[in-house]
């Protein structure tokens, strides 16, 4: 099954006071064209859809247009809220949209409700797409633990872990619920391929100046093994495209440069082939839109 992985659109962002909305619209055009050209079955937008919790109206209109046009290509769409987004605003109408094959998930309580692609074009097993919106440990750890308690399950992460809740604990609670649900669905439906979409900072990732810190003191880092057992993990938050555990677990990076630290980066999306046996191959596809950033140095009078 062919998947287009992108993230960190930051619609409505300005670059040192200059609006990027026109360039972001050009980016949307390019993503839609790629989805149609490559007959993509799933488009992933792994968080930070907007640049702030209350985005400007033109940015909201641009996302609405993007979702409609991507759906019109025949692709399913799986999007999540990031740390820049308002989870409440992002998830409006998600249940209704799910019936059309579009998931815009901002609700942690639905991490074990996948977008199910039952008849992929490659004839392989169905694909369950699990969406983990940005998790705020101070709130969501308690929510996830309460969900586990209500289900009477023995959690992978114990209540007695020392220190304050952190991102690793929150992510492990979420992925633990997904593993249990995936195991049950596989028992009921037969073999399933699994895709997890998440927004966070996986330990070892390369950062840039345009990402907002999630926390201090290293508590934002999530270990790679928190995502063990899934066929594909499509990540958002870090703005440089990079693989964390081979093609199976990777960041797509942002589609446009949002800081001078991204000078020289090729802005791109990932075109992923998820084989019937669950193996993954990926190609980085440059977008070629927007203006590059350049740093010019010299004496003040010369500049």
Buried (B, 14 or more C-beta within 10 A) or exposed (E): BBBBBBBBBBBBBEBEEEEBBEBBBBBBBBBBEBBBEBEBBBBBBBBBBBBBBEBBEEBBBBBEBBBEBBBEBEBBBBBBBBBBBBBEBBBEEBEEBBEEBBBBBBBBEBBBBBBBBEEBEBEBBBBBBBBBBBBBBEEBBEBBBEBBEEEEEEBBBEEEEEEEBBBBBBBBBBBBBBBBBBEEBBEEEEEBBBBBBBBBBBBEBEEBEBBEEBBEEEBBBBBBEBBEEBBBBBBBBBBBBBBBBEBBBBBBBBBBBBBBBBEEBBBBBBBBBBEEEBEBEBEBBEBEBBEEBEEEEEEEEEE
